[in-house]
Amino acid sequence: MRAQEFIADETMRAMDDLIRTVTKMPEGKSDWSPLDLGRDARDQVAECALIGASMVDVIRDRKMPEFTPEFLEQYETMKAGLGLEEAIGMLRDKTREVCELIREYPDSDLESEIAFWGPDPWKMVRVLNYHYSNMCYHTGQVNYIQTLYGDTQMG
């Protein structure tokens, strides 16, 4: 199995896990915030959907977007405007698109590097895995939110 196949398969699994976790929440809890400044589950899914959309361009162009104030303002506006169902739909569509690009990614370019998060360049194989790891992190965040409103049952 190629690394790209494994990453794409795991990315799809992580998407399914996040969607399953957030859709098991009781009615009204996906917008519940644990603190005044805390993020709700809908926001977590919306972020993953928008990151997935961004990763399409990052993988295709092998370049991160420029995080200008205008870019960040547009991102926050888009994230705030996504309802849960819309965010889930976008997450599904963009994750499928990301996974197609991952599967098609040439073996010979896996070790190439780009500027990504932080001061050091990332190998493309690590960049290809980013959407997966980001969704796993946010699934954990949603699970934590669930415990804060009293849902401590596993599964």
C-alpha positions in Angstrom: 0.0 0.0 0.0 1.3 3.4 -0.9 1.5 6.1 1.8 -1.0 8.2 -0.1 -3.6 5.4 0.0 -3.2 5.0 3.7 -3.4 8.7 4.4 -6.5 9.1 2.2 -8.2 6.1 3.8 -7.4 7.4 7.3 -8.5 10.9 6.4 -11.9 9.6 5.2 -12.2 7.6 8.5 -11.4 10.7 10.6 -14.1 12.7 8.7 -16.6 9.9 9.4 -15.6 9.9 13.1 -16.1 13.7 13.4 -19.4 13.6 11.7 -20.7 10.7 13.7 -19.5 12.3 16.9 -21.2 15.7 16.3 -24.4 14.2 14.9 -24.9 12.0 18.0 -25.2 15.2 20.1 -28.7 15.9 21.4 -30.7 18.6 19.7 -29.3 22.0 20.4 -26.0 20.9 21.9 -23.9 21.4 18.7 -24.3 25.1 19.3 -23.7 24.9 23.0 -20.5 26.7 24.2 -18.8 25.5 27.4 -17.6 29.0 28.3 -18.3 32.5 27.0 -15.2 32.3 24.9 -15.4 28.5 24.2 -16.0 27.1 20.8 -19.0 25.0 20.1 -19.1 21.7 18.1 -20.6 23.4 15.0 -17.6 25.8 14.9 -15.3 22.8 15.2 -16.9 21.1 12.1 -17.0 24.4 10.2 -13.3 24.9 10.8 -12.5 21.4 9.5 -14.7 22.0 6.4 -12.9 25.3 5.6 -9.5 23.8 6.3 -10.4 20.9 3.9 -11.3 23.5 1.3 -8.0 25.3 1.9 -6.0 22.0 1.7 -7.3 21.4 -1.8 -5.4 24.4 -3.0 -2.4 23.8 -0.7 -1.9 20.3 -2.1 -2.6 21.3 -5.7 -0.4 24.4 -5.6 2.1 23.2 -3.0 1.8 26.6 -1.3 0.1 27.9 1.9 -2.3 30.8 1.5 -1.1 34.2 2.8 -2.8 34.9 6.1 -3.5 38.5 5.6 -6.0 40.3 7.9 -8.5 40.3 5.0 -8.0 36.5 4.5 -8.5 35.9 8.2 -11.6 38.1 8.4 -13.1 36.3 5.4 -12.4 33.0 7.0 -14.1 33.9 10.3 -17.1 35.3 8.4 -17.4 32.1 6.4 -17.0 29.9 9.4 -19.6 31.9 11.4 -22.1 31.6 8.5 -21.9 27.8 8.2 -24.8 26.0 9.8 -24.0 22.4 11.1 -25.6 20.6 8.1 -24.0 22.9 5.6 -20.6 22.5 7.4 -21.0 18.7 7.3 -21.9 18.8 3.6 -18.9 21.0 2.8 -16.6 18.8 5.0 -17.7 15.7 3.0 -17.2 17.3 -0.4 -13.9 18.9 0.4 -12.5 15.9 2.2 -13.3 13.7 -0.8 -11.6 16.2 -3.0 -8.6 16.3 -0.7 -8.4 12.5 -0.7 -8.5 12.3 -4.5 -5.5 14.7 -4.6 -3.7 12.7 -2.0 -4.3 9.4 -3.9 -3.0 11.0 -7.1 0.0 12.6 -5.4 3.3 11.3 -7.0 5.6 9.2 -4.9 8.6 11.1 -6.2 7.3 14.3 -4.6 6.5 13.1 -1.1 9.9 14.3 0.3 9.6 17.8 -1.3 9.1 20.6 1.2 7.0 23.7 1.5 6.5 26.4 4.0 3.6 25.3 6.2 2.8 25.9 9.9 5.7 27.1 12.0 9.2 28.2 11.1 10.4 25.0 9.5 9.4 23.6 6.2 7.2 20.5 6.0 7.7 17.5 3.8 4.7 17.0 1.5 3.9 13.6 3.0 3.3 15.4 6.3 1.2 18.1 4.6 -0.9 15.4 3.0 -1.6 14.1 6.5 -2.6 17.4 8.0 -6.4 17.3 7.3 -6.5 13.9 9.0 -4.7 15.1 12.1 -6.7 18.3 12.3 -10.0 16.4 12.2 -8.8 13.9 14.8 -7.9 16.9 17.1 -11.3 18.5 16.6 -13.1 15.2 17.2 -11.4 15.2 20.6 -12.6 18.7 21.2 -16.2 17.7 20.4 -15.8 14.8 22.8 -14.6 17.1 25.5 -17.5 19.5 24.9 -19.8 16.5 25.3 -18.4 15.7 28.7 -18.8 19.3 29.8 -22.6 19.1 29.2 -22.8 15.8 31.0 -22.5 13.2 28.3 -20.0 10.8 29.7 -21.1 7.6 27.9 -18.6 6.2 25.5 -19.7 5.3 22.0 
